[in-house]
Amino acid sequence: MLEEALRTAERLRSTLEAEVERARTEREILRTLDADQLFAGASARASFNAEVAALEARLASALARAAAELGLSEVTMSRLKLQAPEEAEALAACLSDVRALAGALAELDRLNLMLAGRALACVQGYLTALAPAPMAYDRRGGRATVARAVAAVSSKA
């Protein structure tokens, strides 16, 4: 009865485990300011979000079908445990792991966001040092503009 829900929950858990590991490596990517890997990570996170949304929908429909088979009006773990104790216990353990992994991922995301903010401030500081904004005003009281030519300097030259 709950086999499909359990399989889906296990797949959700393994997907979250992989994303937690990827989020842990993002710290090093932010430290090195590797733009290609940052964009690849953002793309991976977008596909992760889509996969998780699909798995959540599949889990909800599997639980709804199981509840209908068991004659339950609503799905709760206590009601499932009364009808199918072993399967419901395995499902509860798996969903507990999912909650713990989601919490770990949220914490890693907060840390990575803070580190990304620091990296952005560092890059903005470099850009300001390379091409400072003029401090003078034009005759109308607006900031004076200077045509900026940012050139790339190759270390191979």
Secondary structure, DSSP 8 states (H G I E B T S, - for coil): --HHHHHHHHHHHHHHHHHHHHHHHHHHHHHHT-HHHHHHHHHHHHHHHHHHHHHHHHHHHHHHHHHHHHT-SS--HHHHHHH-HHHHHHHHHHHHHHHHHHHHHHHHHHHHHHHHHHHHHHHHHHHHHHS-----B-TTSSB-----------TT-
